[in-house]
Amino acid sequence: MKQGDFPKVSFIIPARNEEKFVEDCLQSLLSLDYPKEKVEIIFAEGNSSDRTREILERYAERHDNVKIFDNPTGNTAIGRNIC
């Protein structure tokens, strides 16, 4: 398959107080055997009280395809709709 044949994919992930798991999630998605410019990783950050936001911001600074949207309610369905 040629690179131009790959469709763009978006991963939408609601996250609230996920500091124990969010870095592994990001590493897994960033290491996919898929063209990097065709992968979009979107987090709906749900007003976490742990280091989730800090970890996401660190990755978003280094990777253009990682985006963070605010989900002040922390509600999963609302987070998906925000993204």
mmCIF file of the N, C-alpha and C atoms, coordinates in Angstrom:
data_MODEL
# 
_entry.id   MODEL 
# 
loop_
_atom_site.group_PDB 
_atom_site.id 
_atom_site.type_symbol 
_atom_site.label_atom_id 
_atom_site.label_alt_id 
_atom_site.label_comp_id 
_atom_site.label_asym_id 
_atom_site.label_entity_id 
_atom_site.label_seq_id 
_atom_site.pdbx_PDB_ins_code 
_atom_site.Cartn_x 
_atom_site.Cartn_y 
_atom_site.Cartn_z 
_atom_site.occupancy 
_atom_site.B_iso_or_equiv 
_atom_site.pdbx_formal_charge 
_atom_site.auth_seq_id 
_atom_site.auth_comp_id 
_atom_site.auth_asym_id 
_atom_site.auth_atom_id 
_atom_site.pdbx_PDB_model_num 
ATOM 1   N N  . MET A 1 1  ? 0.838   -1.174 0.000  1.00 0.00 ? 1  MET A N  1 
ATOM 2   C CA . MET A 1 1  ? 0.000   0.000  0.000  1.00 0.00 ? 1  MET A CA 1 
ATOM 3   C C  . MET A 1 1  ? 0.887   1.243  0.000  1.00 0.00 ? 1  MET A C  1 
ATOM 4   N N  . LYS A 1 2  ? 0.612   2.167  -0.895 1.00 0.00 ? 2  LYS A N  1 
ATOM 5   C CA . LYS A 1 2  ? 1.370   3.419  -0.940 1.00 0.00 ? 2  LYS A CA 1 
ATOM 6   C C  . LYS A 1 2  ? 0.885   4.349  0.166  1.00 0.00 ? 2  LYS A C  1 
ATOM 7   N N  . GLN A 1 3  ? 1.761   5.239  0.605  1.00 0.00 ? 3  GLN A N  1 
ATOM 8   C CA . GLN A 1 3  ? 1.427   6.138  1.706  1.00 0.00 ? 3  GLN A CA 1 
ATOM 9   C C  . GLN A 1 3  ? 0.165   6.944  1.418  1.00 0.00 ? 3  GLN A C  1 
ATOM 10  N N  . GLY A 1 4  ? -0.019  7.385  0.188  1.00 0.00 ? 4  GLY A N  1 
ATOM 11  C CA . GLY A 1 4  ? -1.204  8.156  -0.161 1.00 0.00 ? 4  GLY A CA 1 
ATOM 12  C C  . GLY A 1 4  ? -2.492  7.364  -0.080 1.00 0.00 ? 4  GLY A C  1 
ATOM 13  N N  . ASP A 1 5  ? -2.387  6.033  -0.039 1.00 0.00 ? 5  ASP A N  1 
ATOM 14  C CA . ASP A 1 5  ? -3.565  5.171  0.026  1.00 0.00 ? 5  ASP A CA 1 
ATOM 15  C C  . ASP A 1 5  ? -4.114  5.015  1.443  1.00 0.00 ? 5  ASP A C  1 
ATOM 16  N N  . PHE A 1 6  ? -3.344  5.396  2.431  1.00 0.00 ? 6  PHE A N  1 
ATOM 17  C CA . PHE A 1 6  ? -3.785  5.236  3.816  1.00 0.00 ? 6  PHE A CA 1 
ATOM 18  C C  . PHE A 1 6  ? -4.791  6.329  4.174  1.00 0.00 ? 6  PHE A C  1 
ATOM 19  N N  . PRO A 1 7  ? -5.936  5.972  4.756  1.00 0.00 ? 7  PRO A N  1 
ATOM 20  C CA . PRO A 1 7  ? -6.868  7.010  5.205  1.00 0.00 ? 7  PRO A CA 1 
ATOM 21  C C  . PRO A 1 7  ? -6.360  7.657  6.488  1.00 0.00 ? 7  PRO A C  1 
ATOM 22  N N  . LYS A 1 8  ? -6.817  8.861  6.741  1.00 0.00 ? 8  LYS A N  1 
ATOM 23  C CA . LYS A 1 8  ? -6.491  9.532  7.995  1.00 0.00 ? 8  LYS A CA 1 
ATOM 24  C C  . LYS A 1 8  ? -7.329  8.892  9.097  1.00 0.00 ? 8  LYS A C  1 
ATOM 25  N N  . VAL A 1 9  ? -6.719  8.653  10.244 1.00 0.00 ? 9  VAL A N  1 
ATOM 26  C CA . VAL A 1 9  ? -7.433  8.082  11.383 1.00 0.00 ? 9  VAL A CA 1 
ATOM 27  C C  . VAL A 1 9  ? -7.308  9.020  12.578 1.00 0.00 ? 9  VAL A C  1 
ATOM 28  N N  . SER A 1 10 ? -8.373  9.106  13.344 1.00 0.00 ? 10 SER A N  1 
ATOM 29  C CA . SER A 1 10 ? -8.394  9.932  14.554 1.00 0.00 ? 10 SER A CA 1 
ATOM 30  C C  . SER A 1 10 ? -8.756  9.051  15.736 1.00 0.00 ? 10 SER A C  1 
ATOM 31  N N  . PHE A 1 11 ? -7.974  9.161  16.784 1.00 0.00 ? 11 PHE A N  1 
ATOM 32  C CA . PHE A 1 11 ? -8.262  8.484  18.041 1.00 0.00 ? 11 PHE A CA 1 
ATOM 33  C C  . PHE A 1 11 ? -8.762  9.548  19.007 1.00 0.00 ? 11 PHE A C  1 
ATOM 34  N N  . ILE A 1 12 ? -9.981  9.392  19.502 1.00 0.00 ? 12 ILE A N  1 
ATOM 35  C CA . ILE A 1 12 ? -10.567 10.349 20.443 1.00 0.00 ? 12 ILE A CA 1 
ATOM 36  C C  . ILE A 1 12 ? -10.648 9.655  21.794 1.00 0.00 ? 12 ILE A C  1 
ATOM 37  N N  . ILE A 1 13 ? -9.947  10.229 22.774 1.00 0.00 ? 13 ILE A N  1 
ATOM 38  C CA . ILE A 1 13 ? -9.787  9.565  24.061 1.00 0.00 ? 13 ILE A CA 1 
ATOM 39  C C  . ILE A 1 13 ? -10.191 10.495 25.200 1.00 0.00 ? 13 ILE A C  1 
ATOM 40  N N  . PRO A 1 14 ? -11.315 10.221 25.858 1.00 0.00 ? 14 PRO A N  1 
ATOM 41  C CA . PRO A 1 14 ? -11.647 10.972 27.067 1.00 0.00 ? 14 PRO A CA 1 
ATOM 42  C C  . PRO A 1 14 ? -10.685 10.544 28.185 1.00 0.00 ? 14 PRO A C  1 
ATOM 43  N N  . ALA A 1 15 ? -10.162 11.495 28.929 1.00 0.00 ? 15 ALA A N  1 
ATOM 44  C CA . ALA A 1 15 ? -9.192  11.166 29.978 1.00 0.00 ? 15 ALA A CA 1 
ATOM 45  C C  . ALA A 1 15 ? -9.419  12.042 31.200 1.00 0.00 ? 15 ALA A C  1 
ATOM 46  N N  . ARG A 1 16 ? -9.576  11.397 32.333 1.00 0.00 ? 16 ARG A N  1 
ATOM 47  C CA . ARG A 1 16 ? -9.696  12.113 33.607 1.00 0.00 ? 16 ARG A CA 1 
ATOM 48  C C  . ARG A 1 16 ? -8.974  11.290 34.669 1.00 0.00 ? 16 ARG A C  1 
ATOM 49  N N  . ASN A 1 17 ? -7.980  11.897 35.286 1.00 0.00 ? 17 ASN A N  1 
ATOM 50  C CA . ASN A 1 17 ? -7.179  11.232 36.323 1.00 0.00 ? 17 ASN A CA 1 
ATOM 51  C C  . ASN A 1 17 ? -6.609  9.899  35.822 1.00 0.00 ? 17 ASN A C  1 
ATOM 52  N N  . GLU A 1 18 ? -5.920  9.962  34.703 1.00 0.00 ? 18 GLU A N  1 
ATOM 53  C CA . GLU A 1 18 ? -5.352  8.774  34.063 1.00 0.00 ? 18 GLU A CA 1 
ATOM 54  C C  . GLU A 1 18 ? -3.828  8.800  34.035 1.00 0.00 ? 18 GLU A C  1 
ATOM 55  N N  . GLU A 1 19 ? -3.200  9.489  34.978 1.00 0.00 ? 19 GLU A N  1 
ATOM 56  C CA . GLU A 1 19 ? -1.745  9.630  34.922 1.00 0.00 ? 19 GLU A CA 1 
ATOM 57  C C  . GLU A 1 19 ? -1.021  8.284  34.914 1.00 0.00 ? 19 GLU A C  1 
ATOM 58  N N  . LYS A 1 20 ? -1.592  7.255  35.492 1.00 0.00 ? 20 LYS A N  1 
ATOM 59  C CA . LYS A 1 20 ? -0.939  5.945  35.526 1.00 0.00 ? 20 LYS A CA 1 
ATOM 60  C C  . LYS A 1 20 ? -0.941  5.261  34.158 1.00 0.00 ? 20 LYS A C  1 
ATOM 61  N N  . PHE A 1 21 ? -1.876  5.646  33.283 1.00 0.00 ? 21 PHE A N  1 
ATOM 62  C CA . PHE A 1 21 ? -2.059  4.926  32.024 1.00 0.00 ? 21 PHE A CA 1 
ATOM 63  C C  . PHE A 1 21 ? -1.859  5.767  30.766 1.00 0.00 ? 21 PHE A C  1 
ATOM 64  N N  . VAL A 1 22 ? -1.966  7.089  30.881 1.00 0.00 ? 22 VAL A N  1 
ATOM 65  C CA . VAL A 1 22 ? -2.006  7.933  29.689 1.00 0.00 ? 22 VAL A CA 1 
ATOM 66  C C  . VAL A 1 22 ? -0.694  7.905  28.905 1.00 0.00 ? 22 VAL A C  1 
ATOM 67  N N  . GLU A 1 23 ? 0.425   7.803  29.582 1.00 0.00 ? 23 GLU A N  1 
ATOM 68  C CA . GLU A 1 23 ? 1.700   7.780  28.863 1.00 0.00 ? 23 GLU A CA 1 
ATOM 69  C C  . GLU A 1 23 ? 1.853   6.492  28.050 1.00 0.00 ? 23 GLU A C  1 
ATOM 70  N N  . ASP A 1 24 ? 1.459   5.359  28.615 1.00 0.00 ? 24 ASP A N  1 
ATOM 71  C CA . ASP A 1 24 ? 1.496   4.098  27.867 1.00 0.00 ? 24 ASP A CA 1 
ATOM 72  C C  . ASP A 1 24 ? 0.565   4.160  26.661 1.00 0.00 ? 24 ASP A C  1 
ATOM 73  N N  . CYS A 1 25 ? -0.588  4.764  26.845 1.00 0.00 ? 25 CYS A N  1 
ATOM 74  C CA . CYS A 1 25 ? -1.541  4.936  25.746 1.00 0.00 ? 25 CYS A CA 1 
ATOM 75  C C  . CYS A 1 25 ? -0.913  5.758  24.626 1.00 0.00 ? 25 CYS A C  1 
ATOM 76  N N  . LEU A 1 26 ? -0.318  6.881  24.980 1.00 0.00 ? 26 LEU A N  1 
ATOM 77  C CA . LEU A 1 26 ? 0.328   7.745  23.987 1.00 0.00 ? 26 LEU A CA 1 
ATOM 78  C C  . LEU A 1 26 ? 1.470   7.024  23.280 1.00 0.00 ? 26 LEU A C  1 
ATOM 79  N N  . GLN A 1 27 ? 2.310   6.352  24.033 1.00 0.00 ? 27 GLN A N  1 
ATOM 80  C CA . GLN A 1 27 ? 3.438   5.630  23.435 1.00 0.00 ? 27 GLN A CA 1 
ATOM 81  C C  . GLN A 1 27 ? 2.945   4.569  22.454 1.00 0.00 ? 27 GLN A C  1 
ATOM 82  N N  . SER A 1 28 ? 1.897   3.885  22.825 1.00 0.00 ? 28 SER A N  1 
ATOM 83  C CA . SER A 1 28 ? 1.341   2.855  21.953 1.00 0.00 ? 28 SER A CA 1 
ATOM 84  C C  . SER A 1 28 ? 0.823   3.452  20.648 1.00 0.00 ? 28 SER A C  1 
ATOM 85  N N  . LEU A 1 29 ? 0.074   4.540  20.749 1.00 0.00 ? 29 LEU A N  1 
ATOM 86  C CA . LEU A 1 29 ? -0.481  5.173  19.549 1.00 0.00 ? 29 LEU A CA 1 
ATOM 87  C C  . LEU A 1 29 ? 0.603   5.805  18.684 1.00 0.00 ? 29 LEU A C  1 
ATOM 88  N N  . LEU A 1 30 ? 1.607   6.395  19.305 1.00 0.00 ? 30 LEU A N  1 
ATOM 89  C CA . LEU A 1 30 ? 2.679   7.032  18.546 1.00 0.00 ? 30 LEU A CA 1 
ATOM 90  C C  . LEU A 1 30 ? 3.609   6.020  17.877 1.00 0.00 ? 30 LEU A C  1 
ATOM 91  N N  . SER A 1 31 ? 3.585   4.785  18.328 1.00 0.00 ? 31 SER A N  1 
ATOM 92  C CA . SER A 1 31 ? 4.463   3.770  17.740 1.00 0.00 ? 31 SER A CA 1 
ATOM 93  C C  . SER A 1 31 ? 3.745   2.871  16.733 1.00 0.00 ? 31 SER A C  1 
ATOM 94  N N  . LEU A 1 32 ? 2.528   3.228  16.368 1.00 0.00 ? 32 LEU A N  1 
ATOM 95  C CA . LEU A 1 32 ? 1.794   2.437  15.376 1.00 0.00 ? 32 LEU A CA 1 
ATOM 96  C C  . LEU A 1 32 ? 2.557   2.367  14.059 1.00 0.00 ? 32 LEU A C  1 
ATOM 97  N N  . ASP A 1 33 ? 2.439   1.252  13.389 1.00 0.00 ? 33 ASP A N  1 
ATOM 98  C CA . ASP A 1 33 ? 3.037   1.090  12.065 1.00 0.00 ? 33 ASP A CA 1 
ATOM 99  C C  . ASP A 1 33 ? 2.060   1.676  11.041 1.00 0.00 ? 33 ASP A C  1 
ATOM 100 N N  . TYR A 1 34 ? 1.994   2.995  11.027 1.00 0.00 ? 34 TYR A N  1 
ATOM 101 C CA . TYR A 1 34 ? 1.043   3.737  10.197 1.00 0.00 ? 34 TYR A CA 1 
ATOM 102 C C  . TYR A 1 34 ? 1.675   5.100  9.935  1.00 0.00 ? 34 TYR A C  1 
ATOM 103 N N  . PRO A 1 35 ? 1.465   5.690  8.769  1.00 0.00 ? 35 PRO A N  1 
ATOM 104 C CA . PRO A 1 35 ? 2.088   6.995  8.492  1.00 0.00 ? 35 PRO A CA 1 
ATOM 105 C C  . PRO A 1 35 ? 1.704   8.038  9.550  1.00 0.00 ? 35 PRO A C  1 
ATOM 106 N N  . LYS A 1 36 ? 2.710   8.630  10.182 1.00 0.00 ? 36 LYS A N  1 
ATOM 107 C CA . LYS A 1 36 ? 2.481   9.581  11.280 1.00 0.00 ? 36 LYS A CA 1 
ATOM 108 C C  . LYS A 1 36 ? 1.589   10.751 10.875 1.00 0.00 ? 36 LYS A C  1 
ATOM 109 N N  . GLU A 1 37 ? 1.736   11.231 9.644  1.00 0.00 ? 37 GLU A N  1 
ATOM 110 C CA . GLU A 1 37 ? 0.933   12.380 9.200  1.00 0.00 ? 37 GLU A CA 1 
ATOM 111 C C  . GLU A 1 37 ? -0.527  12.002 8.949  1.00 0.00 ? 37 GLU A C  1 
ATOM 112 N N  . LYS A 1 38 ? -0.849  10.721 9.051  1.00 0.00 ? 38 LYS A N  1 
ATOM 113 C CA . LYS A 1 38 ? -2.228  10.261 8.861  1.00 0.00 ? 38 LYS A CA 1 
ATOM 114 C C  . LYS A 1 38 ? -2.903  9.911  10.189 1.00 0.00 ? 38 LYS A C  1 
ATOM 115 N N  . VAL A 1 39 ? -2.188  10.121 11.302 1.00 0.00 ? 39 VAL A N  1 
ATOM 116 C CA . VAL A 1 39 ? -2.712  9.773  12.625 1.00 0.00 ? 39 VAL A CA 1 
ATOM 117 C C  . VAL A 1 39 ? -2.934  11.039 13.437 1.00 0.00 ? 39 VAL A C  1 
ATOM 118 N N  . GLU A 1 40 ? -4.134  11.171 13.985 1.00 0.00 ? 40 GLU A N  1 
ATOM 119 C CA . GLU A 1 40 ? -4.493  12.294 14.854 1.00 0.00 ? 40 GLU A CA 1 
ATOM 120 C C  . GLU A 1 40 ? -4.917  11.704 16.201 1.00 0.00 ? 40 GLU A C  1 
ATOM 121 N N  . ILE A 1 41 ? -4.305  12.188 17.279 1.00 0.00 ? 41 ILE A N  1 
ATOM 122 C CA . ILE A 1 41 ? -4.601  11.697 18.623 1.00 0.00 ? 41 ILE A CA 1 
ATOM 123 C C  . ILE A 1 41 ? -5.200  12.854 19.411 1.00 0.00 ? 41 ILE A C  1 
ATOM 124 N N  . ILE A 1 42 ? -6.467  12.713 19.775 1.00 0.00 ? 42 ILE A N  1 
ATOM 125 C CA . ILE A 1 42 ? -7.203  13.799 20.422 1.00 0.00 ? 42 ILE A CA 1 
ATOM 126 C C  . ILE A 1 42 ? -7.646  13.347 21.811 1.00 0.00 ? 42 ILE A C  1 
ATOM 127 N N  . PHE A 1 43 ? -7.276  14.131 22.806 1.00 0.00 ? 43 PHE A N  1 
ATOM 128 C CA . PHE A 1 43 ? -7.698  13.851 24.174 1.00 0.00 ? 43 PHE A CA 1 
ATOM 129 C C  . PHE A 1 43 ? -8.714  14.887 24.630 1.00 0.00 ? 43 PHE A C  1 
ATOM 130 N N  . ALA A 1 44 ? -9.787  14.423 25.247 1.00 0.00 ? 44 ALA A N  1 
ATOM 131 C CA . ALA A 1 44 ? -10.734 15.291 25.935 1.00 0.00 ? 44 ALA A CA 1 
ATOM 132 C C  . ALA A 1 44 ? -10.357 15.201 27.413 1.00 0.00 ? 44 ALA A C  1 
ATOM 133 N N  . GLU A 1 45 ? -9.590  16.177 27.881 1.00 0.00 ? 45 GLU A N  1 
ATOM 134 C CA . GLU A 1 45 ? -9.049  16.152 29.245 1.00 0.00 ? 45 GLU A CA 1 
ATOM 135 C C  . GLU A 1 45 ? -10.116 16.649 30.208 1.00 0.00 ? 45 GLU A C  1 
ATOM 136 N N  . GLY A 1 46 ? -10.499 15.797 31.146 1.00 0.00 ? 46 GLY A N  1 
ATOM 137 C CA . GLY A 1 46 ? -11.654 16.033 32.004 1.00 0.00 ? 46 GLY A CA 1 
ATOM 138 C C  . GLY A 1 46 ? -11.369 16.652 33.346 1.00 0.00 ? 46 GLY A C  1 
ATOM 139 N N  . ASN A 1 47 ? -10.580 17.738 33.379 1.00 0.00 ? 47 ASN A N  1 
ATOM 140 C CA . ASN A 1 47 ? -10.362 18.458 34.633 1.00 0.00 ? 47 ASN A CA 1 
ATOM 141 C C  . ASN A 1 47 ? -9.698  17.563 35.685 1.00 0.00 ? 47 ASN A C  1 
ATOM 142 N N  . SER A 1 48 ? -8.661  16.870 35.291 1.00 0.00 ? 48 SER A N  1 
ATOM 143 C CA . SER A 1 48 ? -7.977  15.918 36.174 1.00 0.00 ? 48 SER A CA 1 
ATOM 144 C C  . SER A 1 48 ? -7.342  16.610 37.370 1.00 0.00 ? 48 SER A C  1 
ATOM 145 N N  . SER A 1 49 ? -7.294  15.884 38.488 1.00 0.00 ? 49 SER A N  1 
ATOM 146 C CA . SER A 1 49 ? -6.637  16.408 39.689 1.00 0.00 ? 49 SER A CA 1 
ATOM 147 C C  . SER A 1 49 ? -5.248  15.792 39.871 1.00 0.00 ? 49 SER A C  1 
ATOM 148 N N  . ASP A 1 50 ? -4.859  14.918 38.964 1.00 0.00 ? 50 ASP A N  1 
ATOM 149 C CA . ASP A 1 50 ? -3.518  14.336 39.019 1.00 0.00 ? 50 ASP A CA 1 
ATOM 150 C C  . ASP A 1 50 ? -2.648  14.953 37.915 1.00 0.00 ? 50 ASP A C  1 
ATOM 151 N N  . ARG A 1 51 ? -1.647  14.262 37.433 1.00 0.00 ? 51 ARG A N  1 
ATOM 152 C CA . ARG A 1 51 ? -0.711  14.797 36.440 1.00 0.00 ? 51 ARG A CA 1 
ATOM 153 C C  . ARG A 1 51 ? -1.114  14.500 34.993 1.00 0.00 ? 51 ARG A C  1 
ATOM 154 N N  . THR A 1 52 ? -2.333  14.052 34.764 1.00 0.00 ? 52 THR A N  1 
ATOM 155 C CA . THR A 1 52 ? -2.769  13.714 33.406 1.00 0.00 ? 52 THR A CA 1 
ATOM 156 C C  . THR A 1 52 ? -2.555  14.873 32.448 1.00 0.00 ? 52 THR A C  1 
ATOM 157 N N  . ARG A 1 53 ? -3.030  16.051 32.803 1.00 0.00 ? 53 ARG A N  1 
ATOM 158 C CA . ARG A 1 53 ? -2.912  17.221 31.923 1.00 0.00 ? 53 ARG A CA 1 
ATOM 159 C C  . ARG A 1 53 ? -1.445  17.542 31.624 1.00 0.00 ? 53 ARG A C  1 
ATOM 160 N N  . GLU A 1 54 ? -0.617  17.505 32.638 1.00 0.00 ? 54 GLU A N  1 
ATOM 161 C CA . GLU A 1 54 ? 0.815   17.797 32.478 1.00 0.00 ? 54 GLU A CA 1 
ATOM 162 C C  . GLU A 1 54 ? 1.464   16.831 31.480 1.00 0.00 ? 54 GLU A C  1 
ATOM 163 N N  . ILE A 1 55 ? 1.158   15.562 31.588 1.00 0.00 ? 55 ILE A N  1 
ATOM 164 C CA . ILE A 1 55 ? 1.713   14.557 30.680 1.00 0.00 ? 55 ILE A CA 1 
ATOM 165 C C  . ILE A 1 55 ? 1.228   14.802 29.258 1.00 0.00 ? 55 ILE A C  1 
ATOM 166 N N  . LEU A 1 56 ? -0.064  15.059 29.099 1.00 0.00 ? 56 LEU A N  1 
ATOM 167 C CA . LEU A 1 56 ? -0.617  15.325 27.771 1.00 0.00 ? 56 LEU A CA 1 
ATOM 168 C C  . LEU A 1 56 ? 0.023   16.558 27.137 1.00 0.00 ? 56 LEU A C  1 
ATOM 169 N N  . GLU A 1 57 ? 0.191   17.606 27.916 1.00 0.00 ? 57 GLU A N  1 
ATOM 170 C CA . GLU A 1 57 ? 0.796   18.836 27.383 1.00 0.00 ? 57 GLU A CA 1 
ATOM 171 C C  . GLU A 1 57 ? 2.234   18.600 26.935 1.00 0.00 ? 57 GLU A C  1 
ATOM 172 N N  . ARG A 1 58 ? 2.960   17.805 27.687 1.00 0.00 ? 58 ARG A N  1 
ATOM 173 C CA . ARG A 1 58 ? 4.345   17.492 27.319 1.00 0.00 ? 58 ARG A CA 1 
ATOM 174 C C  . ARG A 1 58 ? 4.396   16.782 25.959 1.00 0.00 ? 58 ARG A C  1 
ATOM 175 N N  . TYR A 1 59 ? 3.508   15.836 25.758 1.00 0.00 ? 59 TYR A N  1 
ATOM 176 C CA . TYR A 1 59 ? 3.470   15.122 24.473 1.00 0.00 ? 59 TYR A CA 1 
ATOM 177 C C  . TYR A 1 59 ? 2.968   16.025 23.354 1.00 0.00 ? 59 TYR A C  1 
ATOM 178 N N  . ALA A 1 60 ? 1.976   16.851 23.630 1.00 0.00 ? 60 ALA A N  1 
ATOM 179 C CA . ALA A 1 60 ? 1.426   17.747 22.604 1.00 0.00 ? 60 ALA A CA 1 
ATOM 180 C C  . ALA A 1 60 ? 2.475   18.744 22.121 1.00 0.00 ? 60 ALA A C  1 
ATOM 181 N N  . GLU A 1 61 ? 3.374   19.150 23.008 1.00 0.00 ? 61 GLU A N  1 
ATOM 182 C CA . GLU A 1 61 ? 4.455   20.068 22.617 1.00 0.00 ? 61 GLU A CA 1 
ATOM 183 C C  . GLU A 1 61 ? 5.437   19.410 21.655 1.00 0.00 ? 61 GLU A C  1 
ATOM 184 N N  . ARG A 1 62 ? 5.638   18.120 21.810 1.00 0.00 ? 62 ARG A N  1 
ATOM 185 C CA . ARG A 1 62 ? 6.630   17.402 20.992 1.00 0.00 ? 62 ARG A CA 1 
ATOM 186 C C  . ARG A 1 62 ? 6.044   16.733 19.752 1.00 0.00 ? 62 ARG A C  1 
ATOM 187 N N  . HIS A 1 63 ? 4.729   16.545 19.732 1.00 0.00 ? 63 HIS A N  1 
ATOM 188 C CA . HIS A 1 63 ? 4.092   15.822 18.622 1.00 0.00 ? 63 HIS A CA 1 
ATOM 189 C C  . HIS A 1 63 ? 2.917   16.645 18.092 1.00 0.00 ? 63 HIS A C  1 
ATOM 190 N N  . ASP A 1 64 ? 3.027   17.074 16.847 1.00 0.00 ? 64 ASP A N  1 
ATOM 191 C CA . ASP A 1 64 ? 1.985   17.910 16.239 1.00 0.00 ? 64 ASP A CA 1 
ATOM 192 C C  . ASP A 1 64 ? 0.640   17.207 16.115 1.00 0.00 ? 64 ASP A C  1 
ATOM 193 N N  . ASN A 1 65 ? 0.644   15.893 16.117 1.00 0.00 ? 65 ASN A N  1 
ATOM 194 C CA . ASN A 1 65 ? -0.605  15.161 15.929 1.00 0.00 ? 65 ASN A CA 1 
ATOM 195 C C  . ASN A 1 65 ? -1.322  14.836 17.244 1.00 0.00 ? 65 ASN A C  1 
ATOM 196 N N  . VAL A 1 66 ? -0.802  15.318 18.372 1.00 0.00 ? 66 VAL A N  1 
ATOM 197 C CA . VAL A 1 66 ? -1.463  15.143 19.670 1.00 0.00 ? 66 VAL A CA 1 
ATOM 198 C C  . VAL A 1 66 ? -2.148  16.449 20.036 1.00 0.00 ? 66 VAL A C  1 
ATOM 199 N N  . LYS A 1 67 ? -3.465  16.388 20.226 1.00 0.00 ? 67 LYS A N  1 
ATOM 200 C CA . LYS A 1 67 ? -4.272  17.573 20.550 1.00 0.00 ? 67 LYS A CA 1 
ATOM 201 C C  . LYS A 1 67 ? -4.994  17.352 21.877 1.00 0.00 ? 67 LYS A C  1 
ATOM 202 N N  . ILE A 1 68 ? -5.212  18.451 22.591 1.00 0.00 ? 68 ILE A N  1 
ATOM 203 C CA . ILE A 1 68 ? -5.925  18.393 23.870 1.00 0.00 ? 68 ILE A CA 1 
ATOM 204 C C  . ILE A 1 68 ? -7.099  19.360 23.813 1.00 0.00 ? 68 ILE A C  1 
ATOM 205 N N  . PHE A 1 69 ? -8.275  18.859 24.164 1.00 0.00 ? 69 PHE A N  1 
ATOM 206 C CA . PHE A 1 69 ? -9.459  19.698 24.298 1.00 0.00 ? 69 PHE A CA 1 
ATOM 207 C C  . PHE A 1 69 ? -9.914  19.629 25.746 1.00 0.00 ? 69 PHE A C  1 
ATOM 208 N N  . ASP A 1 70 ? -10.425 20.730 26.253 1.00 0.00 ? 70 ASP A N  1 
ATOM 209 C CA . ASP A 1 70 ? -10.912 20.771 27.633 1.00 0.00 ? 70 ASP A CA 1 
ATOM 210 C C  . ASP A 1 70 ? -12.315 20.191 27.719 1.00 0.00 ? 70 ASP A C  1 
ATOM 211 N N  . ASN A 1 71 ? -12.502 19.320 28.694 1.00 0.00 ? 71 ASN A N  1 
ATOM 212 C CA . ASN A 1 71 ? -13.804 18.747 29.002 1.00 0.00 ? 71 ASN A CA 1 
ATOM 213 C C  . ASN A 1 71 ? -14.054 18.992 30.490 1.00 0.00 ? 71 ASN A C  1 
ATOM 214 N N  . PRO A 1 72 ? -14.509 20.188 30.851 1.00 0.00 ? 72 PRO A N  1 
ATOM 215 C CA . PRO A 1 72 ? -14.627 20.539 32.265 1.00 0.00 ? 72 PRO A CA 1 
ATOM 216 C C  . PRO A 1 72 ? -15.592 19.659 33.052 1.00 0.00 ? 72 PRO A C  1 
ATOM 217 N N  . THR A 1 73 ? -16.503 18.969 32.379 1.00 0.00 ? 73 THR A N  1 
ATOM 218 C CA . THR A 1 73 ? -17.460 18.117 33.090 1.00 0.00 ? 73 THR A CA 1 
ATOM 219 C C  . THR A 1 73 ? -16.852 16.781 33.485 1.00 0.00 ? 73 THR A C  1 
ATOM 220 N N  . GLY A 1 74 ? -15.838 16.327 32.735 1.00 0.00 ? 74 GLY A N  1 
ATOM 221 C CA . GLY A 1 74 ? -15.270 15.012 32.984 1.00 0.00 ? 74 GLY A CA 1 
ATOM 222 C C  . GLY A 1 74 ? -16.146 13.884 32.474 1.00 0.00 ? 74 GLY A C  1 
ATOM 223 N N  . ASN A 1 75 ? -17.273 14.213 31.862 1.00 0.00 ? 75 ASN A N  1 
ATOM 224 C CA . ASN A 1 75 ? -18.214 13.225 31.339 1.00 0.00 ? 75 ASN A CA 1 
ATOM 225 C C  . ASN A 1 75 ? -17.693 12.672 30.013 1.00 0.00 ? 75 ASN A C  1 
ATOM 226 N N  . THR A 1 76 ? -17.652 11.355 29.886 1.00 0.00 ? 76 THR A N  1 
ATOM 227 C CA . THR A 1 76 ? -17.098 10.713 28.693 1.00 0.00 ? 76 THR A CA 1 
ATOM 228 C C  . THR A 1 76 ? -17.838 11.102 27.425 1.00 0.00 ? 76 THR A C  1 
ATOM 229 N N  . ALA A 1 77 ? -19.158 11.015 27.423 1.00 0.00 ? 77 ALA A N  1 
ATOM 230 C CA . ALA A 1 77 ? -19.939 11.334 26.218 1.00 0.00 ? 77 ALA A CA 1 
ATOM 231 C C  . ALA A 1 77 ? -19.755 12.794 25.813 1.00 0.00 ? 77 ALA A C  1 
ATOM 232 N N  . ILE A 1 78 ? -19.783 13.686 26.774 1.00 0.00 ? 78 ILE A N  1 
ATOM 233 C CA . ILE A 1 78 ? -19.585 15.109 26.474 1.00 0.00 ? 78 ILE A CA 1 
ATOM 234 C C  . ILE A 1 78 ? -18.173 15.329 25.933 1.00 0.00 ? 78 ILE A C  1 
ATOM 235 N N  . GLY A 1 79 ? -17.200 14.642 26.498 1.00 0.00 ? 79 GLY A N  1 
ATOM 236 C CA . GLY A 1 79 ? -15.822 14.752 26.018 1.00 0.00 ? 79 GLY A CA 1 
ATOM 237 C C  . GLY A 1 79 ? -15.689 14.354 24.562 1.00 0.00 ? 79 GLY A C  1 
ATOM 238 N N  . ARG A 1 80 ? -16.351 13.280 24.177 1.00 0.00 ? 80 ARG A N  1 
ATOM 239 C CA . ARG A 1 80 ? -16.311 12.856 22.768 1.00 0.00 ? 80 ARG A CA 1 
ATOM 240 C C  . ARG A 1 80 ? -16.956 13.899 21.872 1.00 0.00 ? 80 ARG A C  1 
ATOM 241 N N  . ASN A 1 81 ? -18.060 14.463 22.322 1.00 0.00 ? 81 ASN A N  1 
ATOM 242 C CA . ASN A 1 81 ? -18.749 15.484 21.519 1.00 0.00 ? 81 ASN A CA 1 
ATOM 243 C C  . ASN A 1 81 ? -17.914 16.754 21.380 1.00 0.00 ? 81 ASN A C  1 
ATOM 244 N N  . ILE A 1 82 ? -17.183 17.113 22.407 1.00 0.00 ? 82 ILE A N  1 
ATOM 245 C CA . ILE A 1 82 ? -16.330 18.302 22.358 1.00 0.00 ? 82 ILE A CA 1 
ATOM 246 C C  . ILE A 1 82 ? -15.270 18.144 21.274 1.00 0.00 ? 82 ILE A C  1 
ATOM 247 N N  . CYS A 1 83 ? -14.731 16.943 21.169 1.00 0.00 ? 83 CYS A N  1 
ATOM 248 C CA . CYS A 1 83 ? -13.673 16.688 20.178 1.00 0.00 ? 83 CYS A CA 1 
ATOM 249 C C  . CYS A 1 83 ? -14.240 16.642 18.786 1.00 0.00 ? 83 CYS A C  1 
# 
